[in-house]
Amino acid sequence: MLDRITSMQVFVKVVATGSFTGAGRALSLSQTMVTKHINALETRLGSTLFHRSTRKLSLTEAGRLFLDGCQKILPELEEIEQTVTEQRREPRGRLRLNAPVSFAIRYVAPLLPEFSRLYPLVTVELGVNDRTVDLIEEGWDLTLRIRSLTPSSLRVRKLADIRMVVCAAPAYLERAGTPATLAELNQHACLGYTLGETTASASRWNFGEQGEHAVTISGPLCANNGDVLREAAIAGQGIVYQPTFIVADALKTGSLKTLTLDVPPTPGPPLHAVYAPGLTTPLKVRAMIDFLAAHYGPVPPWDKEIP
C-alpha cells in the first residue's frame, strides 16, 4: 500500500508543477510512480482529481476540495515533525532581515546583540528602508512591515499593535495655540508623511476607530521619514501625527506634548513579521520571529510610560 501522506505530497506537487512529469522531476520519482500515487488517491477517495488531456491538467471540483485540505494538513504535519526534530538542532546560517528605517534603528538594532548571544551560529544581515521590499525576488528571509497587508501567498505573524498620536512642541503651542478639535487642525502647520497611507498622509489625516473622520492638512514641511518630521516638530515647526514608537522618547522628556482632540487617533497598521511560504519555516527565521514577539509584547516597549 502506498503511503497516504506521500501521495498527498505528490498530488500537491503535480498541481504546483502542472504535470506528472514535473512532479516526478521535483520529487525524484518516475512518472509511473507519480501516476500510481494519484491513482491510489483517486481509488481511496472514489473521485477523479484531475481532468487529463494531452496538453494540460486541470483540477476537478473534488480535486480543488482535496487540494484545500492538503494545503492545511501537510504544513501542520511538517510543523509537528519539525518541532520534535528541532529539539536537537540549533538555528544557524545567515538571516537576511529587512525593517523600516526608524523602527529598525530604535527597536531592532539594539536587540541584535542579545539575539547573537542566544543564537551564536546565526549571522544577521539587517537591511533598512521604508519601501515595501519584494521578499522573494530580493532574497530576504524575513521582513517587518508596518502597513496594511494585501492578501498574498506570504506568511504573516502579528508582532505588535501600533498606536498613533498627535503631538507638537510646547513652543509651537505657545505661539500658535493648542487645537482641541479636528476642524482646528487645518488652521495649523501640520507636518505630513509622504509614504503614509490613509491614516496619516502628506495631505490628509484620518481619525476615529475606523478612520471615518478625515481632515485636510497642510504645512511648511512633508517628508518620507518619520524621524525628520519628529525633529521638525521638536524644533517647533508644526504638529505631527506619528506612531508612538517614533515620538515616545520626546513625549517622555516633554520635548513634544500629546494633543487631545475631539476624535481619537485611528490605530496604525500593526507590526507584522512577513516571511516566505513553504512546508517548513527555517529555524533561524522562527527563532528571530519568536525573539522579537517576546520583546514587543504584550505591551510594546515604546508605549510604556508614555503620558
Backbone torsions as a table, in degrees:
resi	resn	phi	psi	omega
1	MET	NA	131.5	178.8
2	LEU	-71.6	144.4	179.5
3	ASP	-66.1	127.2	-174.1
4	ARG	-66.0	-40.7	-179.2
5	ILE	-64.3	-43.2	177.6
6	THR	-60.9	-39.6	178.9
7	SER	-63.2	-38.5	176.8
8	MET	-64.5	-41.3	178.0
9	GLN	-63.6	-39.3	177.7
10	VAL	-64.4	-43.5	179.0
11	PHE	-58.6	-47.9	179.5
12	VAL	-61.4	-38.6	-179.8
13	LYS	-69.8	-34.5	175.9
14	VAL	-62.4	-43.5	178.5
15	VAL	-62.5	-43.6	-176.5
16	ALA	-66.4	-39.7	-176.2
17	THR	-90.8	-19.1	178.4
18	GLY	83.7	6.4	-180.0
19	SER	-160.4	157.4	174.6
20	PHE	-67.4	-37.7	-179.4
21	THR	-64.4	-46.0	179.8
22	GLY	-62.4	-40.1	178.2
23	ALA	-64.9	-41.9	178.7
24	GLY	-62.8	-40.7	178.8
25	ARG	-64.0	-41.8	-178.1
26	ALA	-69.0	-31.8	-175.9
27	LEU	-103.2	3.5	-177.8
28	SER	58.5	44.3	176.7
29	LEU	-122.1	153.0	175.3
30	SER	-73.7	157.2	178.1
31	GLN	-61.5	-33.3	178.2
32	THR	-62.4	-42.6	-179.5
33	MET	-68.6	-38.1	176.0
34	VAL	-60.0	-44.2	179.0
35	THR	-61.3	-40.3	179.1
36	LYS	-62.7	-40.6	179.2
37	HIS	-64.3	-44.4	-179.3
38	ILE	-66.4	-42.0	178.1
39	ASN	-62.0	-39.0	179.6
40	ALA	-64.1	-40.9	177.5
41	LEU	-63.9	-45.4	-177.8
42	GLU	-64.7	-35.8	177.1
43	THR	-66.6	-44.3	-179.0
44	ARG	-64.9	-42.2	-177.1
45	LEU	-81.1	-20.6	-176.2
46	GLY	69.2	26.7	-178.1
47	SER	-142.9	150.7	174.1
48	THR	-84.3	131.2	-176.2
49	LEU	-94.6	-26.6	-176.9
50	PHE	-128.9	143.7	161.8
51	HIS	-85.0	119.4	-176.4
52	ARG	-105.1	135.7	171.7
53	SER	-140.6	174.4	-179.3
54	THR	-70.3	-19.4	-174.6
55	ARG	-102.8	-35.9	-176.5
56	LYS	-158.5	165.7	173.6
57	LEU	-107.2	147.0	171.6
58	SER	-143.2	149.9	-176.3
59	LEU	-77.4	140.6	168.2
60	THR	-77.8	175.0	176.3
61	GLU	-61.4	-41.6	177.0
62	ALA	-62.8	-37.3	178.6
63	GLY	-63.9	-39.7	178.6
64	ARG	-65.7	-40.8	177.4
65	LEU	-63.5	-41.9	-178.7
66	PHE	-68.6	-37.2	177.4
67	LEU	-61.5	-43.5	178.1
68	ASP	-57.8	-43.5	179.3
69	GLY	-65.8	-42.1	179.7
70	CYS	-62.7	-39.3	-178.1
71	GLN	-70.2	-17.9	174.1
72	LYS	-89.4	-43.5	-172.8
73	ILE	-74.8	-47.3	-173.6
74	LEU	-61.6	-45.7	177.2
75	PRO	-61.0	-35.2	179.1
76	GLU	-66.5	-42.0	177.0
77	LEU	-63.2	-42.7	179.8
78	GLU	-63.7	-38.8	179.7
79	GLU	-63.8	-41.9	179.2
80	ILE	-63.1	-47.3	179.0
81	GLU	-61.6	-41.6	-178.6
82	GLN	-65.0	-40.0	179.6
83	THR	-59.9	-40.6	-179.4
84	VAL	-71.2	-47.3	-176.0
85	THR	-70.6	-28.0	-176.8
86	GLU	-72.9	-10.4	176.4
87	GLN	-60.8	-22.8	-179.9
88	ARG	-106.4	10.5	-177.6
89	ARG	-121.8	165.7	176.3
90	GLU	-125.3	145.4	172.2
91	PRO	-61.2	140.1	-179.2
92	ARG	-155.3	164.1	176.3
93	GLY	99.9	-178.5	-179.8
94	ARG	-85.7	130.3	177.6
95	LEU	-112.9	114.5	179.4
96	ARG	-94.0	110.2	-175.3
97	LEU	-115.7	130.6	179.3
98	ASN	-118.6	141.1	-177.7
99	ALA	-151.6	157.3	175.9
100	PRO	-60.4	148.3	-170.5
101	VAL	-57.1	-59.4	-174.4
102	SER	-62.6	-41.6	-179.2
103	PHE	-67.7	-41.7	-178.7
104	ALA	-62.2	-42.4	-177.7
105	ILE	-64.5	-41.0	-175.1
106	ARG	-84.8	-41.4	-165.4
107	TYR	-127.2	6.2	171.5
108	VAL	-115.0	-57.7	-177.2
109	ALA	-53.8	-42.8	-179.7
110	PRO	-64.9	-18.9	-179.1
111	LEU	-88.6	-16.2	-172.4
112	LEU	-65.5	-34.9	175.5
113	PRO	-59.4	-39.8	177.8
114	GLU	-66.5	-41.6	177.4
115	PHE	-59.5	-41.0	-179.7
116	SER	-66.2	-34.0	176.2
117	ARG	-67.4	-37.3	-179.9
118	LEU	-74.7	-34.7	-175.2
119	TYR	-129.9	75.1	-173.6
120	PRO	-67.0	-15.6	-179.0
121	LEU	-89.8	-0.1	178.4
122	VAL	-103.1	128.8	173.4
123	THR	-103.8	121.4	-177.0
124	VAL	-94.8	128.4	169.5
125	GLU	-108.4	109.6	-176.7
126	LEU	-98.8	122.7	174.6
127	GLY	-111.5	137.4	-178.3
128	VAL	-124.6	127.9	170.0
129	ASN	-166.1	161.9	-175.1
130	ASP	-98.6	-4.5	176.8
131	ARG	-82.0	163.2	175.2
132	THR	-79.9	115.8	-178.6
133	VAL	-84.7	155.4	173.8
134	ASP	-90.0	104.0	-173.4
135	LEU	-54.7	-47.2	-174.0
136	ILE	-75.9	-52.8	-174.5
137	GLU	-65.2	-34.4	-177.4
138	GLU	-91.5	-3.4	171.7
139	GLY	77.9	26.8	176.3
140	TRP	-83.6	139.8	175.6
141	ASP	-78.8	-32.6	-172.2
142	LEU	-155.6	137.1	174.0
143	THR	-128.0	148.3	172.2
144	LEU	-104.5	129.6	-176.3
145	ARG	-131.4	133.8	176.1
146	ILE	-116.3	79.7	-178.2
147	ARG	-167.1	163.3	175.5
148	SER	-69.3	132.1	-175.7
149	LEU	-102.7	133.7	175.2
150	THR	-85.9	151.7	179.8
151	PRO	-56.7	137.1	178.7
152	SER	-158.3	179.3	179.0
153	SER	-81.7	-7.4	-179.2
154	LEU	-70.0	152.8	177.9
155	ARG	-93.4	145.8	-172.4
156	VAL	-136.5	140.3	171.6
157	ARG	-134.5	125.7	177.8
158	LYS	-72.7	131.6	-178.7
159	LEU	-106.5	-32.5	-177.4
160	ALA	-167.1	154.5	169.9
161	ASP	-82.2	152.1	178.2
162	ILE	-118.0	120.8	176.5
163	ARG	-92.7	148.1	175.4
164	MET	-109.7	152.5	-179.7
165	VAL	-146.7	142.3	174.1
166	VAL	-99.0	129.2	-176.2
167	CYS	-152.6	164.6	179.5
168	ALA	-157.6	163.7	178.4
169	ALA	-74.4	145.1	175.6
170	PRO	-53.1	-37.1	-179.0
171	ALA	-63.5	-40.3	178.3
172	TYR	-64.2	-44.3	-177.2
173	LEU	-65.4	-35.6	176.5
174	GLU	-65.5	-35.1	-177.2
175	ARG	-80.8	-43.2	-171.2
176	ALA	-106.9	-8.9	-176.3
177	GLY	91.3	163.0	-177.7
178	THR	-106.0	114.1	179.1
179	PRO	-67.6	143.8	179.0
180	ALA	-116.3	-11.9	-179.2
181	THR	-133.4	162.1	176.7
182	LEU	-61.5	-39.2	-177.0
183	ALA	-59.7	-29.0	-178.3
184	GLU	-76.3	-17.1	-177.3
185	LEU	-61.9	-35.3	-178.1
186	ASN	-74.2	1.5	172.3
187	GLN	-99.0	2.1	-175.7
188	HIS	-118.0	162.5	173.7
189	ALA	-78.3	112.2	-178.9
190	CYS	-114.4	131.9	-174.9
191	LEU	-98.2	113.5	-170.6
192	GLY	-96.1	153.1	-179.9
193	TYR	-102.8	115.8	-172.1
194	THR	-73.3	-19.4	177.1
195	LEU	-95.3	4.5	-175.7
196	GLY	-69.7	151.0	172.6
197	GLU	-85.7	-154.7	-172.4
198	THR	-68.6	-24.0	-176.7
199	THR	-63.5	-49.0	-176.2
200	ALA	-147.0	82.7	-179.2
201	SER	-97.3	-170.7	-178.0
202	ALA	-76.8	-16.1	-175.9
203	SER	-129.4	-9.6	-177.7
204	ARG	-147.8	135.3	174.6
205	TRP	-116.1	136.9	179.6
206	ASN	-109.7	145.6	-179.6
207	PHE	-134.1	167.7	-177.4
208	GLY	95.7	159.8	-174.5
209	GLU	-56.0	-38.0	-179.0
210	GLN	-107.3	11.3	-177.4
211	GLY	71.5	26.7	-172.6
212	GLU	-78.7	-12.8	178.6
213	HIS	-109.6	119.6	-176.9
214	ALA	-116.1	146.4	176.1
215	VAL	-137.3	136.5	177.0
216	THR	-81.0	133.8	-178.2
217	ILE	-125.8	161.3	175.1
218	SER	-155.4	162.5	-179.5
219	GLY	-176.8	-177.2	-174.7
220	PRO	-79.6	-8.6	-175.1
221	LEU	-150.7	138.9	165.3
222	CYS	-136.0	153.8	-174.8
223	ALA	-153.6	161.8	179.8
224	ASN	-97.8	17.4	179.7
225	ASN	-140.5	129.4	-176.7
226	GLY	-65.8	-31.5	-180.0
227	ASP	-66.4	-35.6	177.0
228	VAL	-61.7	-45.3	179.9
229	LEU	-66.6	-37.7	177.8
230	ARG	-60.3	-47.7	-179.2
231	GLU	-65.2	-36.9	178.1
232	ALA	-65.2	-39.4	178.7
233	ALA	-66.1	-43.0	178.6
234	ILE	-60.3	-35.6	179.1
235	ALA	-75.9	-1.9	176.3
236	GLY	88.8	18.5	-175.5
237	GLN	-80.1	-21.0	-180.0
238	GLY	167.7	-168.0	-177.6
239	ILE	-97.3	141.9	176.2
240	VAL	-121.6	153.4	176.7
241	TYR	-125.0	96.5	-168.0
242	GLN	-133.4	160.1	172.5
243	PRO	-63.4	147.6	-177.9
244	THR	-63.1	-26.7	-178.3
245	PHE	-66.6	-21.7	178.8
246	ILE	-84.0	-36.1	-172.8
247	VAL	-109.0	4.7	-174.4
248	ALA	-56.0	-48.2	-177.5
249	ASP	-62.7	-40.8	-179.6
250	ALA	-67.3	-33.4	176.9
251	LEU	-69.5	-37.8	-179.7
252	LYS	-67.6	-37.2	-178.1
253	THR	-84.8	-12.2	-177.9
254	GLY	89.7	2.2	177.0
255	SER	-63.9	-30.0	173.7
256	LEU	-125.9	151.8	-179.6
257	LYS	-123.0	132.0	177.7
258	THR	-68.4	136.7	176.6
259	LEU	-101.4	133.3	176.3
260	THR	-103.6	111.8	-177.8
261	LEU	-102.1	178.1	-177.3
262	ASP	-76.6	-10.5	174.8
263	VAL	-131.3	132.9	-177.0
264	PRO	-71.8	158.8	177.4
265	PRO	-62.2	151.0	173.1
266	THR	-77.9	135.1	176.5
267	PRO	-58.0	141.0	177.3
268	GLY	-74.9	166.3	174.2
269	PRO	-60.8	140.2	-178.9
270	PRO	-64.8	160.8	171.6
271	LEU	-82.9	123.0	-179.6
272	HIS	-119.2	146.4	163.8
273	ALA	-94.4	127.3	-177.8
274	VAL	-120.7	130.2	-177.2
275	TYR	-146.2	170.5	-170.2
276	ALA	-72.3	148.5	175.6
277	PRO	-73.9	167.4	177.6
278	GLY	154.5	164.7	179.0
279	LEU	-67.0	-27.6	178.8
280	THR	-130.7	148.7	173.1
281	THR	-105.8	126.3	-179.6
282	PRO	-53.1	141.0	-176.5
283	LEU	-59.0	-35.9	179.7
284	LYS	-63.5	-35.9	178.7
285	VAL	-70.2	-45.1	178.7
286	ARG	-61.9	-39.1	180.0
287	ALA	-62.4	-44.0	-179.4
288	MET	-66.8	-42.8	-179.8
289	ILE	-62.1	-47.0	179.4
290	ASP	-63.3	-38.4	179.7
291	PHE	-63.2	-47.3	-179.5
292	LEU	-67.3	-40.9	179.8
293	ALA	-60.5	-38.7	179.4
294	ALA	-65.7	-34.7	-178.9
295	HIS	-81.5	-26.1	-175.3
296	TYR	-96.2	-4.5	-177.1
297	GLY	-133.7	168.1	-2.7
298	PRO	-76.0	-24.1	174.8
299	VAL	-107.8	120.3	-178.4
300	PRO	-58.4	141.5	-177.7
301	PRO	-60.0	-29.3	-178.4
302	TRP	-74.1	-15.2	179.5
303	ASP	-95.5	-7.6	-179.4
304	LYS	-74.8	136.6	174.5
305	GLU	67.4	14.7	174.1
306	ILE	-77.6	132.2	179.0
307	PRO	-57.7	NA	NA
